[in-house]
Amino acid sequence: MSITTKIGDKQTSRFFSGEEAPKDDLRFETYGTLDEFVAALGLARSFLSSSPLAQEIRALQVDLFRVGGELAATSPAKLKWVEATSEKQVQAVEARMKYWESKIALPKSFLIPGTTQASAALDVARTVCRRLERLNVKMFREGSYTNQQGLIYLNRLSDYCFWLARAAELEAGVQFDAKN
């Protein structure tokens, strides 16, 4: 099976819901950034292959495919396989952040990314997630995305990536002090 459709030869592509639009459409930009976020998480996970954190990151990646379905359709409710982001997903991420907050004492200074390969990759993922959130807010303001819980979820994910990066450092034996 070929993945080449040649639709892009006309500088257009199709949403999951079937509509064709210019490749620079905000919806494509948004879920393309989601794809970049998932890939950045995959890079981080590859550095943690023998760690329980790898399974936590993979679970997040799997959930992000659900988010991708929501973002990649102009009418997600019409696609029976798309589950809209709900308060349930927001609460699950908040619970994981509370867990890591209880395990990690942060210094009172800024942290400079790059302490470990895994934490650096997670910090890159965090910044990609912030860009994804900004694009999603733009979609919301334009009226092409209406799920308030989806906005909240993406806002939480960048914070979650921050904690995952610190968890990777903790696992690597990094001691936080004023020099970090």
NORTA-V218448 format. One record per residue. N is the residue number from 1. RES is the residue in one small letter. PSI is psi in radians with two decimals (999 if undefined). OMEGA is omega as a letter, one per 30 degrees, with the letter a starting at -180 (NA if undefined). BURIAL is b if it has 9 or more other ideal C-beta (glycine too) atoms within 8 Angstrom, else e. Layout:
# NORTA-V218448
N_RES_PSI_OMEGA_BURIAL ; N_RES_PSI_OMEGA_BURIAL
This chain:
# NORTA-V218448
1_m_2.26_l_e ; 2_s_2.49_l_e ; 3_i_-0.04_a_e ; 4_t_2.08_a_e ; 5_t_-0.36_a_e ; 6_k_0.05_l_e ; 7_i_-0.66_a_b ; 8_g_-0.31_l_b ; 9_d_-0.40_l_e ; 10_k_0.25_a_e ; 11_q_0.53_l_e ; 12_t_2.94_l_b ; 13_s_3.09_a_b ; 14_r_2.44_l_b ; 15_f_2.87_l_b ; 16_f_-0.49_a_b ; 17_s_0.03_l_b ; 18_g_-0.35_a_e ; 19_e_2.50_l_e ; 20_e_2.44_a_e ; 21_a_2.86_l_b ; 22_p_2.54_a_e ; 23_k_-0.40_l_b ; 24_d_0.27_l_e ; 25_d_2.49_a_e ; 26_l_-0.63_l_b ; 27_r_-0.75_l_b ; 28_f_-0.75_l_b ; 29_e_-0.69_a_b ; 30_t_-0.91_a_b ; 31_y_-0.26_l_b ; 32_g_-0.65_l_e ; 33_t_-0.61_l_b ; 34_l_-0.75_l_b ; 35_d_-0.72_l_b ; 36_e_-0.70_l_b ; 37_f_-0.83_l_b ; 38_v_-0.71_l_b ; 39_a_-0.71_l_e ; 40_a_-0.69_l_b ; 41_l_-0.66_l_b ; 42_g_-0.69_l_b ; 43_l_-0.82_l_b ; 44_a_-0.78_a_b ; 45_r_-0.62_a_b ; 46_s_-0.48_l_e ; 47_f_-0.19_a_b ; 48_l_0.47_a_b ; 49_s_-0.55_a_e ; 50_s_0.16_a_e ; 51_s_2.59_l_e ; 52_p_-0.42_l_e ; 53_l_-0.52_l_b ; 54_a_-0.72_l_b ; 55_q_-0.63_l_e ; 56_e_-0.73_l_b ; 57_i_-0.72_l_b ; 58_r_-0.72_l_b ; 59_a_-0.69_l_e ; 60_l_-0.76_l_b ; 61_q_-0.77_l_b ; 62_v_-0.77_l_e ; 63_d_-0.56_a_b ; 64_l_-0.38_l_b ; 65_f_-0.57_l_b ; 66_r_-0.79_l_b ; 67_v_-0.71_l_b ; 68_g_-0.72_l_b ; 69_g_-0.67_l_b ; 70_e_-0.72_a_b ; 71_l_-0.47_a_b ; 72_a_0.15_l_b ; 73_a_2.37_l_b ; 74_t_-0.45_l_e ; 75_s_1.34_a_e ; 76_p_-0.55_a_b ; 77_a_-0.43_l_e ; 78_k_-0.30_l_e ; 79_l_1.93_a_b ; 80_k_-0.45_a_e ; 81_w_-0.12_a_e ; 82_v_2.13_l_b ; 83_e_2.08_l_e ; 84_a_2.56_l_b ; 85_t_2.35_a_b ; 86_s_3.11_l_e ; 87_e_-0.48_l_e ; 88_k_-0.79_l_e ; 89_q_-0.67_l_b ; 90_v_-0.81_a_b ; 91_q_-0.64_l_e ; 92_a_-0.76_l_e ; 93_v_-0.71_l_b ; 94_e_-0.66_l_b ; 95_a_-0.73_l_e ; 96_r_-0.69_l_b ; 97_m_-0.73_l_b ; 98_k_-0.67_l_e ; 99_y_-0.90_a_e ; 100_w_-0.63_l_b ; 101_e_-0.62_a_e ; 102_s_-0.31_a_e ; 103_k_-0.34_a_e ; 104_i_2.17_l_b ; 105_a_2.08_a_e ; 106_l_2.62_l_e ; 107_p_2.93_l_e ; 108_k_0.42_l_e ; 109_s_2.96_l_e ; 110_f_2.58_l_e ; 111_l_2.34_l_b ; 112_i_2.10_l_e ; 113_p_2.63_l_b ; 114_g_0.17_a_e ; 115_t_-0.75_l_b ; 116_t_2.84_l_b ; 117_q_-0.76_a_e ; 118_a_-0.79_a_b ; 119_s_-0.62_l_b ; 120_a_-0.76_l_b ; 121_a_-0.66_l_b ; 122_l_-0.60_l_b ; 123_d_-0.62_l_b ; 124_v_-0.79_l_b ; 125_a_-0.71_l_b ; 126_r_-0.75_a_b ; 127_t_-0.60_l_b ; 128_v_-0.69_l_b ; 129_c_-0.67_l_b ; 130_r_-0.71_l_b ; 131_r_-0.73_l_b ; 132_l_-0.77_l_b ; 133_e_-0.77_l_b ; 134_r_-0.72_l_e ; 135_l_-0.68_l_b ; 136_n_-0.67_l_b ; 137_v_-0.71_l_b ; 138_k_-0.75_l_b ; 139_m_-0.73_l_b ; 140_f_-0.80_a_b ; 141_r_-0.56_l_e ; 142_e_-0.21_a_e ; 143_g_0.12_a_e ; 144_s_0.01_l_e ; 145_y_2.27_a_b ; 146_t_0.06_a_e ; 147_n_1.79_l_b ; 148_q_-0.66_l_e ; 149_q_-0.57_l_b ; 150_g_-0.70_l_b ; 151_l_-0.77_a_b ; 152_i_-0.76_a_b ; 153_y_-0.86_l_b ; 154_l_-0.61_l_b ; 155_n_-0.70_l_b ; 156_r_-0.57_a_b ; 157_l_-0.63_l_b ; 158_s_-0.66_l_b ; 159_d_-0.70_l_b ; 160_y_-0.75_l_b ; 161_c_-0.65_l_b ; 162_f_-0.84_a_b ; 163_w_-0.64_l_b ; 164_l_-0.68_l_b ; 165_a_-0.75_l_b ; 166_r_-0.62_l_b ; 167_a_-0.68_l_b ; 168_a_-0.68_l_b ; 169_e_-0.75_l_b ; 170_l_-0.78_l_b ; 171_e_-0.56_l_b ; 172_a_-0.02_l_b ; 173_g_0.25_l_e ; 174_v_2.31_l_b ; 175_q_2.17_a_e ; 176_f_2.26_l_b ; 177_d_-3.03_a_e ; 178_a_-0.32_a_e ; 179_k_-0.31_a_e ; 180_n_999_NA_b
